[in-house]
């Protein structure tokens, strides 16, 4: 059996960052489904942001703070959800 080396701290940090990016995308997608917008493209049109731009920003983890604030306000997110998309480990109402 081959030896498995433990992850370095940089590799662990990158893994956690990728996990939070996916979590944020899933929370926002679920919030869209439960809102009047129904889809991420509906939210993008409401915010006057091209869908491809919004999608790539959310999936890449490089969304601007002003756009994230507009998403939070538009979807009427509660405090627990805002904390969850900011990295707090407790689950919000949009997670299973």
Biopython code that builds the backbone (N, CA, C, O; Angstrom):
import numpy as np
from Bio.PDB.StructureBuilder import StructureBuilder

atoms = [
    (1, "UNK", "N", (0.850, -1.173, 0.000)),
    (1, "UNK", "CA", (0.000, 0.000, 0.000)),
    (1, "UNK", "C", (0.898, 1.239, 0.000)),
    (1, "UNK", "O", (1.846, 1.317, 0.782)),
    (2, "UNK", "N", (0.603, 2.211, -0.878)),
    (2, "UNK", "CA", (1.461, 3.396, -0.943)),
    (2, "UNK", "C", (1.293, 4.284, 0.288)),
    (2, "UNK", "O", (0.236, 4.327, 0.917)),
    (3, "UNK", "N", (2.356, 4.972, 0.598)),
    (3, "UNK", "CA", (2.293, 5.902, 1.721)),
    (3, "UNK", "C", (1.536, 7.151, 1.299)),
    (3, "UNK", "O", (1.682, 7.636, 0.176)),
    (4, "UNK", "N", (0.757, 7.643, 2.182)),
    (4, "UNK", "CA", (-0.021, 8.860, 1.914)),
    (4, "UNK", "C", (0.525, 9.953, 2.810)),
    (4, "UNK", "O", (0.557, 9.818, 4.033)),
    (5, "UNK", "N", (0.953, 11.037, 2.183)),
    (5, "UNK", "CA", (1.472, 12.133, 2.983)),
    (5, "UNK", "C", (0.329, 13.074, 3.369)),
    (5, "UNK", "O", (-0.614, 13.257, 2.600)),
    (6, "UNK", "N", (0.413, 13.655, 4.536)),
    (6, "UNK", "CA", (-0.651, 14.580, 4.959)),
    (6, "UNK", "C", (-0.594, 15.871, 4.142)),
    (6, "UNK", "O", (0.447, 16.246, 3.603)),
    (7, "UNK", "N", (-1.727, 16.522, 4.070)),
    (7, "UNK", "CA", (-1.803, 17.791, 3.344)),
    (7, "UNK", "C", (-1.027, 18.876, 4.085)),
    (7, "UNK", "O", (-0.970, 18.894, 5.315)),
    (8, "UNK", "N", (-0.440, 19.765, 3.318)),
    (8, "UNK", "CA", (0.222, 20.909, 3.933)),
    (8, "UNK", "C", (-0.846, 21.915, 4.349)),
    (8, "UNK", "O", (-2.006, 21.797, 3.954)),
    (9, "UNK", "N", (-0.456, 22.890, 5.137)),
    (9, "UNK", "CA", (-1.429, 23.891, 5.587)),
    (9, "UNK", "C", (-1.973, 24.695, 4.409)),
    (9, "UNK", "O", (-3.143, 25.079, 4.418)),
    (10, "UNK", "N", (-1.156, 24.952, 3.407)),
    (10, "UNK", "CA", (-1.622, 25.682, 2.225)),
    (10, "UNK", "C", (-2.634, 24.853, 1.438)),
    (10, "UNK", "O", (-3.622, 25.388, 0.933)),
    (11, "UNK", "N", (-2.390, 23.554, 1.336)),
    (11, "UNK", "CA", (-3.328, 22.679, 0.633)),
    (11, "UNK", "C", (-4.645, 22.564, 1.389)),
    (11, "UNK", "O", (-5.714, 22.549, 0.778)),
    (12, "UNK", "N", (-4.572, 22.483, 2.710)),
    (12, "UNK", "CA", (-5.798, 22.443, 3.526)),
    (12, "UNK", "C", (-6.587, 23.738, 3.384)),
    (12, "UNK", "O", (-7.812, 23.708, 3.267)),
    (13, "UNK", "N", (-5.890, 24.878, 3.392)),
    (13, "UNK", "CA", (-6.566, 26.175, 3.247)),
    (13, "UNK", "C", (-7.229, 26.283, 1.880)),
    (13, "UNK", "O", (-8.345, 26.792, 1.775)),
    (14, "UNK", "N", (-6.561, 25.815, 0.838)),
    (14, "UNK", "CA", (-7.140, 25.856, -0.507)),
    (14, "UNK", "C", (-8.365, 24.953, -0.597)),
    (14, "UNK", "O", (-9.353, 25.305, -1.242)),
    (15, "UNK", "N", (-8.304, 23.796, 0.044)),
    (15, "UNK", "CA", (-9.438, 22.880, 0.071)),
    (15, "UNK", "C", (-10.642, 23.499, 0.782)),
    (15, "UNK", "O", (-11.771, 23.392, 0.305)),
    (16, "UNK", "N", (-10.398, 24.140, 1.914)),
    (16, "UNK", "CA", (-11.473, 24.786, 2.669)),
    (16, "UNK", "C", (-12.072, 25.949, 1.883)),
    (16, "UNK", "O", (-13.285, 26.157, 1.908)),
    (17, "UNK", "N", (-11.227, 26.705, 1.186)),
    (17, "UNK", "CA", (-11.711, 27.827, 0.379)),
    (17, "UNK", "C", (-12.616, 27.317, -0.743)),
    (17, "UNK", "O", (-13.687, 27.877, -0.976)),
    (18, "UNK", "N", (-12.193, 26.262, -1.437)),
    (18, "UNK", "CA", (-13.010, 25.688, -2.503)),
    (18, "UNK", "C", (-14.335, 25.156, -1.965)),
    (18, "UNK", "O", (-15.374, 25.292, -2.612)),
    (19, "UNK", "N", (-14.295, 24.559, -0.799)),
    (19, "UNK", "CA", (-15.514, 24.039, -0.173)),
    (19, "UNK", "C", (-16.486, 25.176, 0.145)),
    (19, "UNK", "O", (-17.689, 25.040, -0.075)),
    (20, "UNK", "N", (-15.973, 26.297, 0.660)),
    (20, "UNK", "CA", (-16.829, 27.440, 0.981)),
    (20, "UNK", "C", (-17.377, 28.088, -0.284)),
    (20, "UNK", "O", (-18.518, 28.549, -0.288)),
    (21, "UNK", "N", (-16.600, 28.134, -1.348)),
    (21, "UNK", "CA", (-17.084, 28.684, -2.626)),
    (21, "UNK", "C", (-18.259, 27.868, -3.133)),
    (21, "UNK", "O", (-19.274, 28.433, -3.542)),
    (22, "UNK", "N", (-18.138, 26.542, -3.113)),
    (22, "UNK", "CA", (-19.238, 25.676, -3.542)),
    (22, "UNK", "C", (-20.458, 25.850, -2.642)),
    (22, "UNK", "O", (-21.590, 25.874, -3.125)),
    (23, "UNK", "N", (-20.229, 25.971, -1.341)),
    (23, "UNK", "CA", (-21.327, 26.149, -0.383)),
    (23, "UNK", "C", (-22.064, 27.464, -0.649)),
    (23, "UNK", "O", (-23.294, 27.495, -0.660)),
    (24, "UNK", "N", (-21.326, 28.533, -0.860)),
    (24, "UNK", "CA", (-21.936, 29.831, -1.135)),
    (24, "UNK", "C", (-22.785, 29.772, -2.403)),
    (24, "UNK", "O", (-23.904, 30.283, -2.433)),
    (25, "UNK", "N", (-22.248, 29.148, -3.443)),
    (25, "UNK", "CA", (-22.997, 29.010, -4.701)),
    (25, "UNK", "C", (-24.288, 28.225, -4.470)),
    (25, "UNK", "O", (-25.344, 28.615, -4.968)),
    (26, "UNK", "N", (-24.215, 27.133, -3.728)),
    (26, "UNK", "CA", (-25.396, 26.315, -3.472)),
    (26, "UNK", "C", (-26.445, 27.058, -2.655)),
    (26, "UNK", "O", (-27.641, 26.937, -2.920)),
    (27, "UNK", "N", (-26.005, 27.822, -1.668)),
    (27, "UNK", "CA", (-26.946, 28.586, -0.847)),
    (27, "UNK", "C", (-27.661, 29.639, -1.688)),
    (27, "UNK", "O", (-28.881, 29.781, -1.605)),
    (28, "UNK", "N", (-26.907, 30.373, -2.494)),
    (28, "UNK", "CA", (-27.516, 31.416, -3.331)),
    (28, "UNK", "C", (-28.445, 30.793, -4.363)),
    (28, "UNK", "O", (-29.518, 31.335, -4.630)),
    (29, "UNK", "N", (-28.054, 29.666, -4.946)),
    (29, "UNK", "CA", (-28.921, 28.987, -5.919)),
    (29, "UNK", "C", (-30.230, 28.543, -5.271)),
    (29, "UNK", "O", (-31.302, 28.715, -5.851)),
    (30, "UNK", "N", (-30.144, 27.976, -4.079)),
    (30, "UNK", "CA", (-31.355, 27.527, -3.388)),
    (30, "UNK", "C", (-32.228, 28.717, -2.989)),
    (30, "UNK", "O", (-33.454, 28.644, -3.073)),
    (31, "UNK", "N", (-31.607, 29.799, -2.561)),
    (31, "UNK", "CA", (-32.373, 31.002, -2.208)),
    (31, "UNK", "C", (-33.093, 31.548, -3.442)),
    (31, "UNK", "O", (-34.219, 32.035, -3.335)),
    (32, "UNK", "N", (-32.460, 31.471, -4.600)),
    (32, "UNK", "CA", (-33.114, 31.905, -5.845)),
    (32, "UNK", "C", (-34.318, 31.033, -6.152)),
    (32, "UNK", "O", (-35.379, 31.537, -6.523)),
    (33, "UNK", "N", (-34.155, 29.716, -5.996)),
    (33, "UNK", "CA", (-35.260, 28.795, -6.282)),
    (33, "UNK", "C", (-36.458, 29.043, -5.381)),
    (33, "UNK", "O", (-37.602, 28.871, -5.802)),
    (34, "UNK", "N", (-36.199, 29.446, -4.147)),
    (34, "UNK", "CA", (-37.286, 29.660, -3.192)),
    (34, "UNK", "C", (-37.858, 31.073, -3.271)),
    (34, "UNK", "O", (-38.831, 31.386, -2.585)),
    (35, "UNK", "N", (-37.266, 31.921, -4.095)),
    (35, "UNK", "CA", (-37.746, 33.293, -4.228)),
    (35, "UNK", "C", (-38.599, 33.436, -5.492)),
    (35, "UNK", "O", (-38.895, 32.451, -6.169)),
    (36, "UNK", "N", (-38.983, 34.659, -5.793)),
    (36, "UNK", "CA", (-39.761, 34.932, -6.996)),
    (36, "UNK", "C", (-38.927, 34.812, -8.270)),
    (36, "UNK", "O", (-39.483, 34.707, -9.363)),
    (37, "UNK", "N", (-37.601, 34.828, -8.141)),
    (37, "UNK", "CA", (-36.724, 34.822, -9.316)),
    (37, "UNK", "C", (-36.566, 33.429, -9.907)),
    (37, "UNK", "O", (-36.283, 33.305, -11.098)),
    (38, "UNK", "N", (-36.738, 32.394, -9.124)),
    (38, "UNK", "CA", (-36.715, 30.995, -9.526)),
    (38, "UNK", "C", (-35.342, 30.463, -9.960)),
    (38, "UNK", "O", (-35.018, 29.312, -9.666)),
    (39, "UNK", "N", (-34.546, 31.254, -10.637)),
    (39, "UNK", "CA", (-33.252, 30.781, -11.121)),
    (39, "UNK", "C", (-32.192, 31.855, -10.909)),
    (39, "UNK", "O", (-32.495, 33.007, -10.596)),
    (40, "UNK", "N", (-30.951, 31.447, -11.088)),
    (40, "UNK", "CA", (-29.839, 32.378, -10.998)),
    (40, "UNK", "C", (-29.892, 33.392, -12.139)),
    (40, "UNK", "O", (-29.503, 34.547, -11.967)),
    (41, "UNK", "N", (-30.373, 32.960, -13.298)),
    (41, "UNK", "CA", (-30.489, 33.905, -14.418)),
    (41, "UNK", "C", (-31.568, 34.951, -14.143)),
    (41, "UNK", "O", (-31.440, 36.099, -14.570)),
    (42, "UNK", "N", (-32.632, 34.563, -13.430)),
    (42, "UNK", "CA", (-33.650, 35.528, -13.028)),
    (42, "UNK", "C", (-33.093, 36.558, -12.064)),
    (42, "UNK", "O", (-33.415, 37.743, -12.152)),
    (43, "UNK", "N", (-32.258, 36.105, -11.147)),
    (43, "UNK", "CA", (-31.605, 37.016, -10.209)),
    (43, "UNK", "C", (-30.650, 37.947, -10.949)),
    (43, "UNK", "O", (-30.592, 39.143, -10.663)),
    (44, "UNK", "N", (-29.902, 37.394, -11.899)),
    (44, "UNK", "CA", (-28.953, 38.200, -12.665)),
    (44, "UNK", "C", (-29.666, 39.298, -13.443)),
    (44, "UNK", "O", (-29.179, 40.427, -13.503)),
    (45, "UNK", "N", (-30.805, 38.985, -14.036)),
    (45, "UNK", "CA", (-31.539, 40.009, -14.778)),
    (45, "UNK", "C", (-32.113, 41.068, -13.840)),
    (45, "UNK", "O", (-32.180, 42.240, -14.208)),
    (46, "UNK", "N", (-32.525, 40.677, -12.641)),
    (46, "UNK", "CA", (-33.012, 41.643, -11.652)),
    (46, "UNK", "C", (-31.903, 42.595, -11.208)),
    (46, "UNK", "O", (-32.148, 43.779, -10.974)),
    (47, "UNK", "N", (-30.681, 42.068, -11.094)),
    (47, "UNK", "CA", (-29.543, 42.883, -10.658)),
    (47, "UNK", "C", (-28.856, 43.617, -11.809)),
    (47, "UNK", "O", (-27.915, 44.380, -11.592)),
    (48, "UNK", "N", (-29.330, 43.386, -13.029)),
    (48, "UNK", "CA", (-28.723, 43.969, -14.238)),
    (48, "UNK", "C", (-27.246, 43.587, -14.368)),
    (48, "UNK", "O", (-26.402, 44.416, -14.707)),
    (49, "UNK", "N", (-26.959, 42.322, -14.092)),
    (49, "UNK", "CA", (-25.629, 41.750, -14.261)),
    (49, "UNK", "C", (-25.771, 40.639, -15.298)),
    (49, "UNK", "O", (-26.698, 39.836, -15.200)),
    (50, "UNK", "N", (-24.897, 40.571, -16.270)),
    (50, "UNK", "CA", (-24.978, 39.442, -17.211)),
    (50, "UNK", "C", (-24.875, 38.109, -16.471)),
    (50, "UNK", "O", (-24.073, 37.957, -15.549)),
    (51, "UNK", "N", (-25.698, 37.148, -16.887)),
    (51, "UNK", "CA", (-25.726, 35.856, -16.211)),
    (51, "UNK", "C", (-24.352, 35.203, -16.194)),
    (51, "UNK", "O", (-23.935, 34.665, -15.169)),
    (52, "UNK", "N", (-23.651, 35.246, -17.310)),
    (52, "UNK", "CA", (-22.336, 34.595, -17.381)),
    (52, "UNK", "C", (-21.353, 35.222, -16.395)),
    (52, "UNK", "O", (-20.525, 34.523, -15.812)),
    (53, "UNK", "N", (-21.443, 36.521, -16.211)),
    (53, "UNK", "CA", (-20.569, 37.207, -15.256)),
    (53, "UNK", "C", (-20.893, 36.778, -13.833)),
    (53, "UNK", "O", (-19.996, 36.436, -13.062)),
    (54, "UNK", "N", (-22.173, 36.797, -13.486)),
    (54, "UNK", "CA", (-22.582, 36.403, -12.139)),
    (54, "UNK", "C", (-22.206, 34.952, -11.858)),
    (54, "UNK", "O", (-21.684, 34.632, -10.790)),
    (55, "UNK", "N", (-22.475, 34.080, -12.822)),
    (55, "UNK", "CA", (-22.165, 32.666, -12.650)),
    (55, "UNK", "C", (-20.663, 32.448, -12.454)),
    (55, "UNK", "O", (-20.258, 31.711, -11.556)),
    (56, "UNK", "N", (-19.848, 33.076, -13.279)),
    (56, "UNK", "CA", (-18.400, 32.875, -13.159)),
    (56, "UNK", "C", (-17.856, 33.482, -11.867)),
    (56, "UNK", "O", (-16.918, 32.941, -11.282)),
    (57, "UNK", "N", (-18.430, 34.596, -11.416)),
    (57, "UNK", "CA", (-17.997, 35.188, -10.154)),
    (57, "UNK", "C", (-18.339, 34.284, -8.977)),
    (57, "UNK", "O", (-17.516, 34.104, -8.079)),
    (58, "UNK", "N", (-19.531, 33.717, -8.969)),
    (58, "UNK", "CA", (-19.941, 32.840, -7.871)),
    (58, "UNK", "C", (-19.163, 31.534, -7.882)),
    (58, "UNK", "O", (-18.726, 31.070, -6.828)),
    (59, "UNK", "N", (-18.981, 30.933, -9.049)),
    (59, "UNK", "CA", (-18.267, 29.666, -9.141)),
    (59, "UNK", "C", (-16.767, 29.830, -8.936)),
    (59, "UNK", "O", (-16.094, 28.902, -8.488)),
    (60, "UNK", "N", (-16.241, 31.012, -9.263)),
    (60, "UNK", "CA", (-14.811, 31.245, -9.090)),
    (60, "UNK", "C", (-14.450, 31.818, -7.737)),
    (60, "UNK", "O", (-13.275, 31.850, -7.370)),
    (61, "UNK", "N", (-15.446, 32.273, -6.989)),
    (61, "UNK", "CA", (-15.195, 32.825, -5.663)),
    (61, "UNK", "C", (-14.642, 34.228, -5.684)),
    (61, "UNK", "O", (-14.009, 34.663, -4.721)),
    (62, "UNK", "N", (-14.872, 34.944, -6.771)),
    (62, "UNK", "CA", (-14.306, 36.293, -6.882)),
    (62, "UNK", "C", (-15.387, 37.356, -7.083)),
    (62, "UNK", "O", (-15.193, 38.305, -7.843)),
    (63, "UNK", "N", (-16.506, 37.202, -6.413)),
    (63, "UNK", "CA", (-17.592, 38.163, -6.553)),
    (63, "UNK", "C", (-17.262, 39.437, -5.780)),
    (63, "UNK", "O", (-16.689, 39.391, -4.691)),
    (64, "UNK", "N", (-17.632, 40.557, -6.357)),
    (64, "UNK", "CA", (-17.380, 41.837, -5.697)),
    (64, "UNK", "C", (-18.312, 41.984, -4.500)),
    (64, "UNK", "O", (-19.427, 41.464, -4.489)),
    (65, "UNK", "N", (-17.831, 42.698, -3.506)),
    (65, "UNK", "CA", (-18.606, 42.881, -2.269)),
    (65, "UNK", "C", (-19.912, 43.624, -2.545)),
    (65, "UNK", "O", (-20.941, 43.307, -1.948)),
    (66, "UNK", "N", (-19.879, 44.600, -3.437)),
    (66, "UNK", "CA", (-21.092, 45.361, -3.742)),
    (66, "UNK", "C", (-22.139, 44.465, -4.406)),
    (66, "UNK", "O", (-23.333, 44.611, -4.146)),
    (67, "UNK", "N", (-21.696, 43.536, -5.265)),
    (67, "UNK", "CA", (-22.630, 42.603, -5.896)),
    (67, "UNK", "C", (-23.191, 41.624, -4.878)),
    (67, "UNK", "O", (-24.375, 41.293, -4.918)),
    (68, "UNK", "N", (-22.346, 41.161, -3.966)),
    (68, "UNK", "CA", (-22.823, 40.241, -2.917)),
    (68, "UNK", "C", (-23.833, 40.952, -2.019)),
    (68, "UNK", "O", (-24.833, 40.355, -1.620)),
    (69, "UNK", "N", (-23.585, 42.198, -1.705)),
    (69, "UNK", "CA", (-24.528, 42.963, -0.879)),
    (69, "UNK", "C", (-25.868, 43.121, -1.606)),
    (69, "UNK", "O", (-26.926, 43.040, -0.983)),
    (70, "UNK", "N", (-25.821, 43.345, -2.907)),
    (70, "UNK", "CA", (-27.061, 43.470, -3.684)),
    (70, "UNK", "C", (-27.811, 42.144, -3.729)),
    (70, "UNK", "O", (-29.040, 42.128, -3.664)),
    (71, "UNK", "N", (-27.090, 41.038, -3.838)),
    (71, "UNK", "CA", (-27.721, 39.714, -3.829)),
    (71, "UNK", "C", (-28.407, 39.475, -2.491)),
    (71, "UNK", "O", (-29.556, 39.033, -2.448)),
    (72, "UNK", "N", (-27.703, 39.769, -1.398)),
    (72, "UNK", "CA", (-28.254, 39.576, -0.056)),
    (72, "UNK", "C", (-29.522, 40.404, 0.126)),
    (72, "UNK", "O", (-30.519, 39.916, 0.658)),
    (73, "UNK", "N", (-29.478, 41.646, -0.315)),
    (73, "UNK", "CA", (-30.639, 42.528, -0.167)),
    (73, "UNK", "C", (-31.795, 42.081, -1.058)),
    (73, "UNK", "O", (-32.946, 42.073, -0.622)),
    (74, "UNK", "N", (-31.497, 41.711, -2.295)),
    (74, "UNK", "CA", (-32.538, 41.312, -3.240)),
    (74, "UNK", "C", (-33.235, 40.030, -2.804)),
    (74, "UNK", "O", (-34.450, 39.903, -2.954)),
    (75, "UNK", "N", (-32.478, 39.081, -2.267)),
    (75, "UNK", "CA", (-33.061, 37.813, -1.835)),
    (75, "UNK", "C", (-33.589, 37.855, -0.401)),
    (75, "UNK", "O", (-34.085, 36.846, 0.101)),
    (76, "UNK", "N", (-33.490, 39.003, 0.262)),
    (76, "UNK", "CA", (-33.965, 39.176, 1.634)),
    (76, "UNK", "C", (-33.418, 38.085, 2.563)),
    (76, "UNK", "O", (-34.169, 37.444, 3.298)),
    (77, "UNK", "N", (-32.099, 37.888, 2.515)),
    (77, "UNK", "CA", (-31.472, 36.852, 3.328)),
    (77, "UNK", "C", (-31.453, 37.255, 4.795)),
    (77, "UNK", "O", (-31.228, 38.418, 5.130)),
    (78, "UNK", "N", (-31.693, 36.275, 5.667)),
    (78, "UNK", "CA", (-31.639, 36.525, 7.107)),
    (78, "UNK", "C", (-30.184, 36.490, 7.584)),
    (78, "UNK", "O", (-29.275, 36.154, 6.824)),
    (79, "UNK", "N", (-29.987, 36.840, 8.843)),
    (79, "UNK", "CA", (-28.636, 36.920, 9.403)),
    (79, "UNK", "C", (-27.908, 35.579, 9.357)),
    (79, "UNK", "O", (-26.716, 35.533, 9.053)),
    (80, "UNK", "N", (-28.607, 34.501, 9.652)),
    (80, "UNK", "CA", (-27.989, 33.170, 9.661)),
    (80, "UNK", "C", (-27.465, 32.800, 8.269)),
    (80, "UNK", "O", (-26.395, 32.203, 8.149)),
    (81, "UNK", "N", (-28.205, 33.149, 7.229)),
    (81, "UNK", "CA", (-27.789, 32.861, 5.861)),
    (81, "UNK", "C", (-26.592, 33.706, 5.467)),
    (81, "UNK", "O", (-25.664, 33.213, 4.827)),
    (82, "UNK", "N", (-26.606, 34.967, 5.844)),
    (82, "UNK", "CA", (-25.473, 35.853, 5.537)),
    (82, "UNK", "C", (-24.209, 35.330, 6.204)),
    (82, "UNK", "O", (-23.137, 35.341, 5.598)),
    (83, "UNK", "N", (-24.325, 34.876, 7.439)),
    (83, "UNK", "CA", (-23.169, 34.309, 8.132)),
    (83, "UNK", "C", (-22.701, 33.020, 7.454)),
    (83, "UNK", "O", (-21.499, 32.762, 7.380)),
    (84, "UNK", "N", (-23.635, 32.218, 6.964)),
    (84, "UNK", "CA", (-23.267, 30.965, 6.297)),
    (84, "UNK", "C", (-22.510, 31.220, 4.998)),
    (84, "UNK", "O", (-21.533, 30.528, 4.712)),
    (85, "UNK", "N", (-22.941, 32.195, 4.212)),
    (85, "UNK", "CA", (-22.214, 32.472, 2.968)),
    (85, "UNK", "C", (-20.907, 33.206, 3.243)),
    (85, "UNK", "O", (-20.048, 33.309, 2.367)),
    (86, "UNK", "N", (-20.760, 33.715, 4.461)),
    (86, "UNK", "CA", (-19.512, 34.376, 4.842)),
    (86, "UNK", "C", (-18.509, 33.405, 5.456)),
    (86, "UNK", "O", (-17.367, 33.782, 5.721)),
    (87, "UNK", "N", (-18.925, 32.152, 5.687)),
    (87, "UNK", "CA", (-17.988, 31.157, 6.165)),
    (87, "UNK", "C", (-18.279, 30.543, 7.515)),
    (87, "UNK", "O", (-17.532, 29.674, 7.963)),
    (88, "UNK", "N", (-19.338, 30.967, 8.175)),
    (88, "UNK", "CA", (-19.667, 30.369, 9.469)),
    (88, "UNK", "C", (-20.123, 28.925, 9.250)),
    (88, "UNK", "O", (-20.913, 28.665, 8.342)),
    (89, "UNK", "N", (-19.645, 27.990, 10.059)),
    (89, "UNK", "CA", (-19.939, 26.576, 9.794)),
    (89, "UNK", "C", (-21.385, 26.135, 10.058)),
    (89, "UNK", "O", (-21.804, 25.110, 9.521)),
    (90, "UNK", "N", (-22.150, 26.861, 10.856)),
    (90, "UNK", "CA", (-23.529, 26.458, 11.121)),
    (90, "UNK", "C", (-24.358, 26.571, 9.842)),
    (90, "UNK", "O", (-24.177, 27.483, 9.036)),
    (91, "UNK", "N", (-25.265, 25.623, 9.688)),
    (91, "UNK", "CA", (-26.099, 25.600, 8.488)),
    (91, "UNK", "C", (-27.206, 26.642, 8.564)),
    (91, "UNK", "O", (-27.664, 27.018, 9.643)),
    (92, "UNK", "N", (-27.617, 27.093, 7.393)),
    (92, "UNK", "CA", (-28.721, 28.052, 7.301)),
    (92, "UNK", "C", (-29.954, 27.330, 6.779)),
    (92, "UNK", "O", (-29.925, 26.119, 6.563)),
    (93, "UNK", "N", (-31.020, 28.063, 6.580)),
    (93, "UNK", "CA", (-32.276, 27.426, 6.169)),
    (93, "UNK", "C", (-32.267, 26.936, 4.729)),
    (93, "UNK", "O", (-33.146, 26.168, 4.339)),
    (94, "UNK", "N", (-31.291, 27.364, 3.928)),
    (94, "UNK", "CA", (-31.209, 26.933, 2.539)),
    (94, "UNK", "C", (-30.319, 25.715, 2.343)),
    (94, "UNK", "O", (-30.109, 25.278, 1.211)),
    (95, "UNK", "N", (-29.796, 25.165, 3.427)),
    (95, "UNK", "CA", (-28.948, 23.981, 3.340)),
    (95, "UNK", "C", (-29.680, 22.771, 3.881)),
    (95, "UNK", "O", (-30.564, 22.887, 4.730)),
    (96, "UNK", "N", (-29.299, 21.605, 3.376)),
    (96, "UNK", "CA", (-29.925, 20.356, 3.830)),
    (96, "UNK", "C", (-29.370, 19.936, 5.159)),
    (96, "UNK", "O", (-29.777, 18.908, 5.700)),
]
sb = StructureBuilder()
sb.init_structure("model")
sb.init_model(0)
sb.init_chain("A")
sb.init_seg("    ")
for serial, (resi, resn, name, xyz) in enumerate(atoms, 1):
    if name == "N":
        sb.init_residue(resn, " ", resi, " ")
    sb.init_atom(name, np.array(xyz, "f"), 0.0, 1.0, " ", f" {name:<3s}", serial, name[0])
structure = sb.get_structure()
